């Protein structure tokens, strides 16, 4: 997966990224249109809106528009942690969905996992010197199946409860994608009462449903 830089000119920092930042989290949104990553970044760094993000991800590549050590205006929390401490990632092609959006989501999961791994190694430099511990691939299809089974059993639960069952950061990212896929195909309903608050998940299928969704085009993820 290619990562390309098209960074905002420093003369634009006062509008797009006025504050120095030490990242503590990743904030993820969909772009709500069908433009590729290069177009999203190009438009974002040129206009005068106080709206910005660090990365856009599509089915082919990742494009960076703002350095990670500068803040962006991506979230609805003003000077809160989303805008002032979050690495903002926008997933492209969400308006029409389809194969391009599915692939963009998969690329975003891999890319976000790499960001989390980078941050983890910065926090723990001693452990990072011992090299890479190879983990088994995380299957999105398997994760969707396990989340769906959990939803059928519990019927209503929080996203936090779901994450308590995960053991690794990559698994958390793939779990989040699994929730998005199940919501997209109408298996669950998700509500969030406040920005950055916990999300409530409710099964929409009739009780006793056992039919499995068609997930043939999904792929695995590796850390």
N, C-alpha and C positions, 0 to 999 in steps of 0.2 A: 504494500500500500504506500503510495507516494505521499510525502508531506512537503508542501510548497509554501514558501513565504512570500506574501505580498503585504508588507507591513505599512501601517499608517505612517505618514511623514511626521516627524516630531512637531512640526508646526500645527498639526491637528490634535495633539495631545490634550490641549485645553478643553476640547469638545468631547473627544472620544475616550481618553484614558488619563485624566488629570492627576491621579494619585499613584505613588509607588505602592507596590503590593507584595506581600509574602503569602502565597496561596495556601489555603487550608482545606479546600474542598473543590469539587467539580460540580458545576451547574449545567444541566442539560435541558435544551428546548428543541422543539421542531420549528422549522422556518415558516411553516404554514403557506408555502408556495412551492413551485416546481422548478426553480432556478438551480443550476449546479453550484458547487462550492465556490468556484472561482468568481462567478458573477455575484454571489452573495457578499463575498469579502470586498470585491471591487466597489460595489454600490455602497457598502457600509462605510468604508474609509473615505469616500468622496463626499457624502452628503453632510449636511449641517445638523442632523438630528442627534440628540444626546442618547443615542442607542448604539451599542457596540458589543462585540464578543471577540473572544480570542481565536476561535477556530470554527470553520464550517466543514462538514463531512458529507461527501456524496458517495455514489456507488463506485467511484474510481480513485478518489484522492482526498487528502486532508489539506486545507488551505488555511494558513495562519495570517491574521490581520493585525493583531496587537501582541506585543511581547508579554510573556507570562508575568513579568515583574511590574506590570502596570494594571490598574483596575479597569473594569469595563462597566458599562451601564446595560446590563442584560436582564436583571431581575426587578421585581416590583417592590423591593425593600429599601429604596432610597440609599442611605449610607450604611445599610446593614451588611451582614457577612456575605450575602449572595453577590452583591456588587463590589464590595471592597476586599473580599478574600477568595472569591470563586474564580476558577478557570472556566470560562464560559464556552460551551460546545453546542453548536447548532447543527441539527440533523436535517439534511435537505430532502426534497421531493415528498414532503408529507401531505401536500394538498391533494394529490391524485392517488397516492399510495402505489401499490403494484410492486413489480420486481425491483425497480430502481430504489424505492424507499426501503424495501426489505434488505437489500444489499447495503444501503447507506446505514441502516440501523446496525447491521452486523459489523461494518467497518468502524462505526462509532464505539461499539462495545469493545472491540480490540484496542482502539486508540485510547479510550478512557482507562482501560485496564493498564495500558503502558504508562499513562500519566500517574495513576495511583502507585504503580511499582516504582517509578522514579522518585516520587515523594517519600515512599517508604524507605528507599535506600538512602535518601538524604537524611532522614531522621535517625537511621540506624546504620552508620557508615561501617562499623566494625563487622556486623553480620554480612553486609553487602560484599565484603572482600572475600568471602568464602565461595563466591561464584553462584551460579544459578542452580536452584533445585528444580528439576523437571517435574511438572505435575501432569496428570492425565488431562486430555482435552475435556472441556466443559461443553456438553451437547445442549444446544438451545432447545432442540426437539425434546430431549429427555427432561429438561428443566420445565418446559411448558407442561409436559405430562404430569410432573410431580406437583407443580403449582395447581393445576386443574384438579388433581386428585385431592389436594388439601382443601381447595375451595368447595368441592363437592361434599367433603366430610364436615367442614366447619361452617359452611354457608355464609358466615359473616365474620370478618377478622380484620386486623390492621396490617399494614405493610411492615410495621416494626416487628409484629409477631412472626411474620413470614421470614424476615431477615435473621431472626434469632436461630433459625435452623441452618444457616449458611456458615461455612467455615473459612472461606477465602474471599479476598476482594473481587477477584474475577468472577467468582460465583455470585456475588451480590449484584454485579453489573448484569450478568446474564439473567438473573432472577428478575431484575427490573425490566429487561427486554421481554421476558416471558409474560410478565403482567401486561405490558403494552400490547403484545400480540393477542393475548386472550381477550383483552378489552376490545381490540379492533375487530375480532371475529364474533363478538357478542356473547362470550361465555361468562364474563364478569362485568361488574360496574364498579367504577372507582370514583370516590369523592374526596375532596380535600377542602376543609373549611377555612384554612388560613395559609398564607404563603409560608413554606418551609415547615408546616405542621404535618403530623402523621396523616397517612392516607387510609381511608376505610375501604375495604374491598368486600363486595357482595356477589355471591354466585347468582347467575341469572337463569341457569338451567333448572328444569323441574327436578325435584328430588328423585333419586334412583337412576338418573341418566348415566350411561356408561359408554356411549359412543365417543370414539377418539377423533379429534380434528385432523384434517389433512395437512401435514407439515412436511411434505416431501422435499421442498426446496430449501429448507433451513440447513445451516452448517454448524460445525463445531468451532469452539474457540480454544486457543491455547495461551497460556501465560508464558 
